[in-house]
Amino acid sequence: MKNKSLLLAVAISATLLAGCKNGVNGNLIASSGMSAYKAATLSDADVKALSNNACKQMDSENQLAGSKSKYTKRLSKIAKALGNNIDGTPVSYKVYMTSDINAWAMANGCVRVYSGLMDLMTDNEIEGVLGHELGHVSLGHSRKAMQTAYATLAARDAISATSGVAAQLSQSQLGDLAEGVINSAFSRSQESDADDFSFDLLKKRGINTQGLVTAFDKFATMDAGHAKSLMDSHPASADRAQHMRDRIAEDKK
């Protein structure tokens, strides 16, 4: 499958999921005559429509775990613990059958987990990871990632940023759009904010927050095999694990 990005820019390959930071290629936009401002201010309805179609395209390109799969059963339990709604947006959880280690969410509540990640993590750790992904949605990071991915695609393919934008895209373009969102590299502050969102969500839902610590510990072990230059734009997994330990300790005071 095309997408080889790794989760959470948690640094596994310097992605949370890698690539350039959320930014638009100005030269492309200028050459296409498209307004960067217009692309960056797509309506909520357009962002939702683009996310719906991009998610459907990704589902069509990947093998989904069946209803009786052990992965689906595990995810159903995890989803019940986390909740099926984020700030009024229904959340749709599904598993992709692939050895890649990843999970992502789009602004429309589309949450996808890879079986490779589930093989690596306990249920509690997956809860922490998905809480982080839901944080990107709630905090508006996923919306911005979609705006950026669409602006870049529109500039490249000379697509106008007008109403009904989702209907203009071919399946190939939707695939490129989805990968643009999934491969978005969030900033250090966005990653840290999503970490704290996950901690707060787990605490609110009565879920053990220790899963965040052990998840980041596992990612830290994997980080050790990657060049430091890949990690420069993201918080180190070991530091993120320690931050979670500090928050747990603070709660016990």
N, C-alpha and C positions, 0 to 999 in steps of 0.2 A: 504494500500500500504506500501511497505517496508520503503520507505524514510520518516523519521519524522524530518529531520533536519530543522532548522529555518534560515531565511535569514540573509545574510550579516555578520555573526558573529557579526552582529549588536547587537549581544549579547542577542538576545531573549532567546536562550538557550545556549548561548556561542558558537554558531556555525558560520558566515556571511554567515557562512552558517552554527561541534564540532568534536572533536576527537583530535588525536595527530596532532602536527604541520606537515607541509610538510616534512616528513622524511621517510627514508626507514628502515625497520626492518633488521638490519645487520645480525642478527643470521639466519633469514630465507634465506637471500641471500647467506650467507656462506654455509649453509647446502645444498642448491640446486646446488652449484657450479656455480652460475650465477654471472657475473660481474656487480657490482653496477654502475660502470662507463658506461658500455655499455647500461644499462637500462636507465640511466639518460641522455644519448645522443641520444635518438631516433631521427630519422630524422623528419623534418617538415611534410613530406609526411606520415610517420607512425603515427605521432600525429594526423594529420587530419583524416586519415583513422580510427584510434581508436576512435576518437571523433565522426565521422559520425556514426559508428556502435553502439557506446554506446548510442548516442542520439536516434537512431532508436529503440534500445532496450527499453529505458525509455518510448518512445512514445507508444510502444506496451503494456507496463505494466500499463499505466495510461489512464484515460478517457480524451480525448481531447475535448475542447469546440467546438461545431459545428460552421459552417460559419455564421449562423444567430444568434448565442448566443450573449447576451449583453456583455459578457466578450470579445469575439472575436472582436466585433465592437469597444469596448473601446481600446483594445490593438492595433488594426489597426490604430486608431487615434494617439495613443502614439508612435507607431513605425514610423509613417510618420513624426512625430515631431523630433524623435531622428535620423532617417536615417536608411537605410537598408544596410549600408556598414561600416565596421570598418577596417581601414588600408588596404583596398583592399579585405577584406574577406566579402562575402555576409552574412547578418544576417537573420536568420529565427526565427520569433517570434511565439510562440504558448502558449495556456493556458491549464493547467491541472485542471480538475474539482475535487478539494479536499479542505477540510477545513484547511489543513496545511498552515502555513504562511511561504512562501518561494519563492525564485526566484534564478535562477542560469544561468550561461553561460559556454559553452565549447569553446575550442580553435578554433573550426571550425565555430563559429558564431551561434551555436545553443543556443537560449535564450528561457527559459521556465519560465512562471509565474504561480503561483498557485492562483486559484480563491479565496482562503481564504485571501491571501494578498490583492487582488483587492477589496475584501469586506471591508478591513480595511483602505485602502488608497484612496486618491483622485487621479485623473489622473496626476496631477503635482507631487505628491509624488511618484507615480509609475515611472514617468520619471526620478526622481532623483535616485531611487533604481536601475533601469535598466541602467542608466548612470554609476553607480558604477560597475555593473556587466560587462558592456562593457569595463570599465577601467581594470578589471582583465584580460580581453582578450588582449587588446592593450598593456598592460604593461608586458605581458608574464607570469603572475601568473597562468592563466588557463593552459598554456602549461606545466609549471612545475608541476602543480597538476596532469595532465594526466601522465607525466613521472613517478611521484612518485607512483601514483595508479597502473600503469602498472608494475613497478618494484616490488612492494609488491605482486601483483597478480602472476607475473611470478615466484617469489621466492617461494611463497606458493604452486603453482601448477606445478613447474618445467618446466615453459615455457621458451624457449630460446628467447633472445632479438635479433632477426634477421629480415631481410627484410620480408615484408609480414606478419607482426605480427598480424594485425587485422584478417586475414583469419584463424589464428590458434585458435581463441577463440570461445567457445561454447556460446549459448545464456545465460546460467547461469553465465558464466565468464564475459560476456559483462555487465550483470546486476550488478555483483559485482564491475566491473571496473567503471561503471557509478556512483554507489553509493560512491565509493572511491573518485571520483572527486568531486561530489556534497557535500560530507561531509568533504572535505578538510578544515582545519582551517588555514586561512591565518594569517601571522604575523601582529603585530601592524603597522609596517611601510607599509606593503602591503595594509592593510585596509585604512590607512590614505592617501596613494597615490591614491587609487581607489576613495576615497571620493573627492579628489582634481580634479581628472580626470573628475568625473561626474560634478562637479561645472563648470569646464572649458568647457566641452562639452555642457552643458545646455546654458551657456552664449554664446558660439559660434553659437548655433542653435537658439538663440533668445527665449529661454524658461525661464520662471520664476525660479530663483534659490531658491526661498523661500520654494519650495517643499522639498528640502533636509533638511531644518531646521525642518519643521513640521513632516517629516517622522521620523527623529531621535528622536524628542520629543515623538512621539508615541511609538517608541521602548524603550525609556528611561522609560516610564511608565510601560511597560511590564517587563523591566529589574528588576524593584524593587522587583518582586516576586521571583527572583533567587538568590542563594547563591553567595557571592562574589568570592568564589574560582573558580566558573565556568567562571568568567569574567576576571580572572587575565591575560590571554594571549591576550586580545583584548581591544581596546580603549572603554571606556564607551560611551554609546549612548548619554548621556547628554553632554559629552565633545565634541563629534563629532558634535552635534547640535550647540554648542557654537562656534566651529571652523567655521562652515558655516556662523553663524551670523557675526563673525569677518571678514570673507571674503566679505560678502555683504556690511558691513560697510566700509571696505577698498575701495571697488569699488566706493563708493559714495563720497569719498574725492576728 
